[in-house]
Amino acid sequence: MSGSLLLSMSIFALAASISPGPVNLVGLSSGTRYPLGKGLIFITGATLGFIALFLAVGLGLYSLMLQFPLLQEALSWAGVAFLLYLSLRLAMDSGQLPEEGDQLAPGFLTGVLMQALNPKAWLAAASGIGAYTSGQSWEQLLVFAALYLPICWLSLASWVYAGAFLRRHIQKPRNLVRLNRFLAALLASTCIYLLWG
């Protein structure tokens, strides 16, 4: 595999991973509200969830879903419901920073589940595989997944770190409520894109 192809795959993975999406927004919110380690656990789940989805799509899951439109429709509605639930939790947040032992932070399994229901993840997986693998080469698929893994984790981690940076500068609960409501509106707007985009 040529160096230029590896570089192109890496650039694609970076652009797809670091651009705003539901997982990125939840990572940012987690960084503002919880200790850094909790946000990193969430994005580790999201990263591994994406890699599992990526490999499943590469092995033909996306083609199967295209053959069964009702399955694709059900996945879209499940994604919308989950994103609306998360945006409602953000919008109703009190702005009080939790104690160190608070367990309400999104965890590893939330990250995995978000990727399974995340239309951005499905699109990134399907378009990346379509553009950079022949569809018959396990080697290309595995190399692409191996490139994606650290790039995705670091990209998502940057959103958590950005949230931790904001946390230091947003000391008043009132300001955190405003930020959370803004993030909730952005997250809910992805549902509009899902339904009518």
PLY file of the C-alpha trace (Angstrom):
ply
format ascii 1.0
element vertex 197
property float x
property float y
property float z
element edge 196
property int vertex1
property int vertex2
end_header
0.00 0.00 0.00
1.48 3.32 -1.04
2.41 6.11 1.35
0.14 8.53 -0.49
-2.86 6.22 0.02
-2.07 5.92 3.74
-1.79 9.70 4.03
-5.07 10.17 2.18
-6.81 7.64 4.46
-5.40 9.43 7.51
-6.62 12.83 6.32
-10.07 11.39 5.65
-10.15 9.82 9.14
-9.11 13.11 10.75
-11.69 15.17 8.87
-14.48 12.69 9.66
-13.52 12.31 13.33
-12.77 15.88 14.39
-15.68 17.58 12.65
-18.67 18.37 14.91
-21.18 15.61 15.47
-23.22 14.11 18.29
-20.31 12.24 19.88
-18.06 15.30 19.69
-20.69 17.49 21.37
-21.26 14.99 24.18
-17.48 14.77 24.62
-17.28 18.56 24.90
-20.11 18.63 27.41
-18.53 15.82 29.40
-15.27 17.76 29.57
-17.08 20.79 31.01
-18.94 18.80 33.66
-16.87 15.84 34.80
-13.28 14.95 35.59
-11.17 14.45 32.48
-10.89 10.70 33.00
-14.66 10.22 32.70
-14.73 11.98 29.35
-11.82 9.89 28.11
-13.63 6.69 29.11
-16.65 7.86 27.08
-14.59 8.64 23.99
-12.71 5.34 24.29
-16.07 3.57 24.06
-17.06 5.79 21.16
-13.79 5.10 19.34
-13.98 1.33 19.77
-17.68 1.44 18.87
-16.83 3.27 15.68
-14.07 0.81 14.76
-16.50 -2.10 15.30
-19.06 -0.32 13.11
-16.39 0.46 10.50
-15.36 -3.20 10.28
-18.99 -4.36 10.17
-19.75 -1.95 7.34
-16.62 -3.14 5.54
-17.83 -6.72 5.87
-21.15 -5.91 4.21
-23.52 -4.65 6.91
-24.28 -1.44 5.03
-25.16 -3.37 1.87
-27.48 -5.55 3.93
-29.20 -2.48 5.35
-29.73 -1.07 1.86
-31.56 -4.30 0.98
-33.85 -3.89 4.00
-35.02 -0.25 4.08
-37.20 -0.82 7.17
-34.09 -1.76 9.15
-32.40 1.45 8.03
-35.53 3.44 8.94
-35.69 1.83 12.39
-32.02 2.67 12.99
-32.63 6.29 12.00
-35.58 6.63 14.40
-33.64 4.94 17.20
-30.79 7.38 16.57
-33.16 10.35 16.69
-34.75 9.14 19.93
-31.36 8.62 21.59
-30.04 12.01 20.47
-33.21 13.75 21.69
-32.86 11.99 25.05
-29.26 13.18 25.37
-30.14 16.74 24.32
-33.01 16.80 26.84
-30.61 15.72 29.61
-28.23 18.51 28.62
-30.97 21.14 28.39
-32.36 20.27 31.83
-28.97 20.23 33.53
-28.77 22.50 36.60
-25.26 23.79 35.86
-24.00 22.54 39.23
-20.72 20.73 38.75
-20.98 17.19 40.11
-18.96 15.82 42.98
-15.96 13.65 42.18
-17.90 10.44 42.81
-20.93 11.32 40.66
-21.76 8.48 38.26
-24.02 10.38 35.86
-21.25 10.99 33.32
-21.68 9.25 29.97
-19.58 6.10 30.13
-17.94 3.54 27.89
-21.18 1.80 26.85
-22.86 5.13 26.09
-19.99 5.87 23.71
-20.36 2.50 21.98
-24.14 2.88 21.68
-23.89 6.44 20.38
-21.73 5.30 17.48
-24.13 2.49 16.58
-26.95 5.06 16.38
-24.87 7.92 14.97
-25.65 8.77 11.33
-22.34 10.62 11.03
-20.50 7.42 11.98
-22.43 5.34 9.44
-21.77 7.89 6.71
-18.06 8.15 7.57
-17.68 4.38 7.59
-19.58 3.80 4.34
-17.97 6.65 2.40
-14.46 5.92 3.69
-14.68 2.25 2.83
-16.19 3.03 -0.56
-13.46 5.54 -1.38
-10.37 3.78 -0.03
-10.88 0.03 -0.13
-11.65 -2.25 -3.01
-14.34 -3.98 -0.99
-12.56 -7.31 -1.38
-9.29 -6.60 0.41
-9.16 -7.49 4.09
-5.70 -5.97 4.25
-6.90 -2.54 3.12
-9.86 -2.64 5.51
-7.68 -3.61 8.49
-5.01 -1.03 7.66
-7.65 1.68 7.34
-9.20 0.63 10.69
-5.75 0.64 12.32
-5.17 4.19 11.04
-8.64 5.30 12.11
-8.30 4.03 15.70
-5.72 6.51 17.07
-6.91 9.36 14.85
-10.51 8.97 16.01
-9.51 8.69 19.68
-7.26 11.75 19.56
-9.86 13.77 17.65
-12.60 12.97 20.15
-10.21 13.53 23.05
-9.53 17.04 21.75
-13.24 17.84 22.26
-13.10 16.52 25.84
-9.97 18.60 26.50
-11.69 21.65 24.99
-14.54 21.07 27.44
-12.08 20.80 30.34
-10.54 24.10 29.20
-13.99 25.72 29.15
-14.73 24.31 32.61
-11.87 26.31 34.05
-13.34 29.48 32.56
-17.00 28.82 33.28
-17.21 28.93 37.05
-20.80 30.06 37.47
-23.60 27.50 37.12
-25.59 30.07 35.11
-22.89 30.11 32.41
-22.70 26.31 32.34
-26.48 26.13 31.94
-26.23 28.45 28.93
-23.45 26.35 27.39
-25.37 23.13 28.02
-28.52 24.52 26.46
-26.55 25.68 23.42
-25.00 22.20 23.07
-28.44 20.61 23.58
-29.84 22.75 20.75
-26.97 21.72 18.48
-27.50 18.06 19.34
-31.25 18.31 18.76
-30.62 20.03 15.42
-28.77 16.94 14.22
-32.13 15.18 14.57
-33.64 17.61 12.08
-30.86 16.74 9.66
-31.49 13.04 10.28
-35.18 13.30 9.56
-35.17 15.76 6.68
-31.54 16.01 5.51
0 1
1 2
2 3
3 4
4 5
5 6
6 7
7 8
8 9
9 10
10 11
11 12
12 13
13 14
14 15
15 16
16 17
17 18
18 19
19 20
20 21
21 22
22 23
23 24
24 25
25 26
26 27
27 28
28 29
29 30
30 31
31 32
32 33
33 34
34 35
35 36
36 37
37 38
38 39
39 40
40 41
41 42
42 43
43 44
44 45
45 46
46 47
47 48
48 49
49 50
50 51
51 52
52 53
53 54
54 55
55 56
56 57
57 58
58 59
59 60
60 61
61 62
62 63
63 64
64 65
65 66
66 67
67 68
68 69
69 70
70 71
71 72
72 73
73 74
74 75
75 76
76 77
77 78
78 79
79 80
80 81
81 82
82 83
83 84
84 85
85 86
86 87
87 88
88 89
89 90
90 91
91 92
92 93
93 94
94 95
95 96
96 97
97 98
98 99
99 100
100 101
101 102
102 103
103 104
104 105
105 106
106 107
107 108
108 109
109 110
110 111
111 112
112 113
113 114
114 115
115 116
116 117
117 118
118 119
119 120
120 121
121 122
122 123
123 124
124 125
125 126
126 127
127 128
128 129
129 130
130 131
131 132
132 133
133 134
134 135
135 136
136 137
137 138
138 139
139 140
140 141
141 142
142 143
143 144
144 145
145 146
146 147
147 148
148 149
149 150
150 151
151 152
152 153
153 154
154 155
155 156
156 157
157 158
158 159
159 160
160 161
161 162
162 163
163 164
164 165
165 166
166 167
167 168
168 169
169 170
170 171
171 172
172 173
173 174
174 175
175 176
176 177
177 178
178 179
179 180
180 181
181 182
182 183
183 184
184 185
185 186
186 187
187 188
188 189
189 190
190 191
191 192
192 193
193 194
194 195
195 196
